[in-house]
């Protein structure tokens, strides 16, 4: 059973939402406390600083949302090709869901905060890089397996994983900038060309204004 304090959990969730929807820089301690309905004194009982909260919030996001989703995407019951397709479907669906729920495509929270804080917040930037590396490691393992099985025509799985992951993060950021989830789904063709496999991820429906 999870024994986490309700107030601490609300602070984590409030920080996740704040840095994903807007930015880390605009998310002051006062605004986070207000959003979480937690007093400022209680904030400092749980976290020594805004940076410490943000680091914990990224790990919380990974453990509670990203990791369970990736466990379904990268299940051994799927072939390597199917896992890549499911990953593109997942990123596409997540972009659409943010458009429906928040009114905007929000992109990748880890990449967003990592890019924003790279120079000014080394501790937070390091946490973002660590989590992004976890993503890429799963991608590399899948590419390596696909190469061994003859599904993918690649020479260096690590190098290919880094290239494809950069493409995915770039398209996710473009989707955020243009507020267009389709910029993620269009990844299937270029990724397929890189790995020498035809990818056909299912397309999720994009909401239309009534």
C-alpha positions as CSV (number, residue, x, y, z in Angstrom):
1,X,0.0,0.0,0.0
2,X,1.2,3.5,-0.9
3,X,1.9,5.4,2.4
4,X,2.7,8.7,0.7
5,X,1.3,11.7,2.4
6,X,-1.7,13.1,0.4
7,X,-0.2,16.6,0.6
8,X,3.1,15.4,-0.8
9,X,1.3,13.6,-3.6
10,X,-0.7,16.7,-4.5
11,X,2.5,18.7,-4.7
12,X,4.1,16.1,-7.0
13,X,1.0,16.1,-9.3
14,X,0.8,19.9,-9.3
15,X,4.4,20.2,-10.3
16,X,4.0,17.6,-13.1
17,X,1.0,19.4,-14.5
18,X,2.6,22.9,-14.2
19,X,5.9,22.1,-15.9
20,X,4.1,20.1,-18.6
21,X,1.4,22.6,-19.3
22,X,3.5,25.8,-19.1
23,X,7.2,25.7,-17.9
24,X,9.4,25.1,-14.9
25,X,10.5,28.7,-14.9
26,X,6.9,30.0,-14.5
27,X,6.0,27.5,-11.8
28,X,6.7,29.3,-8.5
29,X,6.5,27.7,-5.1
30,X,3.5,29.9,-4.3
31,X,1.7,28.9,-7.5
32,X,2.4,25.2,-6.9
33,X,1.2,25.3,-3.4
34,X,-2.0,27.1,-4.5
35,X,-2.5,24.5,-7.2
36,X,-1.9,21.6,-4.8
37,X,-4.0,23.3,-2.0
38,X,-1.0,22.9,0.3
39,X,0.5,25.6,2.7
40,X,4.0,26.9,1.9
41,X,5.2,25.6,5.3
42,X,4.1,22.1,4.4
43,X,5.9,22.4,1.1
44,X,9.2,22.9,2.8
45,X,8.5,20.1,5.2
46,X,8.5,17.7,2.1
47,X,11.0,19.4,-0.2
48,X,14.0,21.7,0.4
49,X,13.5,23.6,-2.8
50,X,11.4,23.9,-6.0
51,X,14.2,22.0,-7.8
52,X,13.9,19.1,-5.4
53,X,10.2,19.0,-6.0
54,X,10.6,19.0,-9.7
55,X,13.2,16.2,-9.6
56,X,10.9,14.1,-7.5
57,X,7.9,15.0,-9.7
58,X,9.7,13.8,-12.9
59,X,10.5,10.5,-11.1
60,X,6.9,10.3,-9.9
61,X,5.7,10.8,-13.5
62,X,8.0,8.1,-14.8
63,X,6.9,5.6,-12.1
64,X,3.2,6.2,-12.2
65,X,2.5,7.0,-15.9
66,X,5.4,6.5,-18.3
67,X,6.8,3.1,-17.0
68,X,3.4,1.3,-16.9
69,X,2.6,2.6,-20.5
70,X,6.0,1.5,-21.8
71,X,5.7,-1.9,-20.1
72,X,2.6,-2.5,-22.3
73,X,4.3,-1.1,-25.4
74,X,7.5,-3.1,-25.1
75,X,6.0,-6.4,-23.9
76,X,7.9,-9.5,-25.1
77,X,4.6,-10.8,-26.5
78,X,5.0,-8.4,-29.4
79,X,7.6,-8.7,-32.2
80,X,10.2,-5.9,-32.3
81,X,8.4,-4.3,-35.3
82,X,5.1,-4.3,-33.4
83,X,6.7,-2.6,-30.4
84,X,8.0,0.2,-32.6
85,X,4.5,0.6,-34.1
86,X,2.9,0.6,-30.6
87,X,5.4,3.2,-29.4
88,X,4.5,5.6,-32.3
89,X,0.8,4.9,-31.5
90,X,1.3,5.7,-27.9
91,X,3.1,9.0,-28.5
92,X,0.4,9.9,-31.1
93,X,-2.4,9.0,-28.7
94,X,-0.8,10.9,-25.8
95,X,-0.6,14.0,-28.0
96,X,-4.3,13.7,-28.9
97,X,-5.2,13.2,-25.3
98,X,-3.4,16.3,-24.2
99,X,-5.2,18.3,-26.9
100,X,-8.5,17.0,-25.7
101,X,-7.8,17.5,-22.0
102,X,-5.7,20.6,-21.9
103,X,-6.5,22.3,-25.2
104,X,-3.0,22.0,-26.5
105,X,-0.5,19.3,-27.6
106,X,2.0,19.4,-24.7
107,X,4.9,17.3,-26.1
108,X,7.3,15.3,-23.9
109,X,7.5,16.7,-20.4
110,X,11.0,15.2,-19.8
111,X,12.4,16.8,-23.0
112,X,10.6,20.1,-22.4
113,X,12.0,20.6,-18.9
114,X,15.4,19.2,-19.8
115,X,15.8,21.6,-22.7
116,X,14.5,24.5,-20.5
117,X,16.9,23.9,-17.6
118,X,20.0,22.5,-19.3
119,X,22.1,25.6,-18.4
120,X,20.5,26.9,-15.2
121,X,19.3,23.8,-13.3
122,X,21.9,21.0,-13.6
123,X,20.2,18.7,-11.0
124,X,16.9,18.9,-12.7
125,X,18.4,18.7,-16.2
126,X,20.3,15.6,-15.1
127,X,17.1,13.9,-13.9
128,X,15.4,14.6,-17.3
129,X,18.4,13.1,-19.2
130,X,18.4,10.1,-16.9
131,X,14.7,9.4,-17.7
132,X,15.1,10.0,-21.4
133,X,18.0,7.6,-21.4
134,X,15.6,4.9,-19.9
135,X,13.3,5.5,-22.9
136,X,16.2,5.2,-25.4
137,X,17.6,2.0,-23.7
138,X,14.3,0.3,-24.3
139,X,14.3,1.4,-27.9
140,X,17.9,0.1,-28.3
141,X,17.1,-3.3,-26.8
142,X,14.1,-3.7,-29.2
143,X,16.2,-2.7,-32.2
144,X,19.0,-5.1,-31.2
145,X,16.5,-7.9,-30.9
146,X,14.9,-7.0,-34.2
147,X,18.3,-7.0,-35.9
148,X,19.1,-10.5,-34.4
149,X,15.8,-11.8,-35.7
150,X,16.3,-10.4,-39.1
151,X,13.3,-8.0,-38.8
152,X,15.5,-4.8,-39.1
153,X,18.3,-4.0,-41.5
154,X,20.6,-1.9,-39.3
155,X,24.3,-2.0,-38.4
156,X,24.5,-0.3,-35.0
157,X,21.4,-0.6,-32.8
158,X,22.7,1.9,-30.3
159,X,23.5,4.5,-33.0
160,X,20.1,3.9,-34.7
161,X,18.2,4.1,-31.4
162,X,19.8,7.5,-30.7
163,X,19.0,8.8,-34.1
164,X,15.3,7.6,-34.0
165,X,14.8,8.8,-30.5
166,X,16.1,12.3,-31.5
167,X,13.6,12.2,-34.4
168,X,10.8,11.3,-32.1
169,X,11.6,14.0,-29.6
170,X,12.0,16.5,-32.4
171,X,8.6,15.6,-33.9
172,X,7.0,15.7,-30.4
173,X,8.3,19.2,-29.9
174,X,7.1,20.2,-33.4
175,X,3.7,18.8,-32.5
176,X,3.7,21.0,-29.4
177,X,4.8,24.1,-31.3
178,X,2.2,23.6,-34.1
179,X,-0.4,22.1,-31.8
180,X,-0.7,19.2,-34.3
181,X,-0.6,15.6,-33.1
182,X,-0.2,14.3,-36.7
183,X,3.5,15.5,-36.6
184,X,4.1,12.5,-34.3
185,X,2.2,9.9,-36.3
186,X,4.1,10.9,-39.5
187,X,7.2,9.3,-38.0
188,X,6.3,5.8,-39.2
189,X,7.7,6.2,-42.7
190,X,11.1,7.8,-41.9
191,X,11.7,5.4,-39.0
192,X,10.7,2.5,-41.2
193,X,13.3,3.6,-43.8
194,X,16.0,3.8,-41.2
195,X,15.4,0.3,-39.9
196,X,14.4,-1.3,-43.2
197,X,10.9,-2.3,-42.1
198,X,7.4,-1.3,-43.1
199,X,5.7,0.2,-40.1
200,X,1.9,0.6,-40.0
201,X,0.9,2.1,-36.7
202,X,-2.8,2.6,-36.1
203,X,-4.0,6.2,-36.2
204,X,-6.0,7.5,-33.3
205,X,-8.9,9.9,-34.1
206,X,-8.3,13.6,-33.6
207,X,-11.2,15.5,-32.0
208,X,-13.0,18.0,-34.1
209,X,-14.8,21.1,-33.0
210,X,-18.5,20.8,-32.9
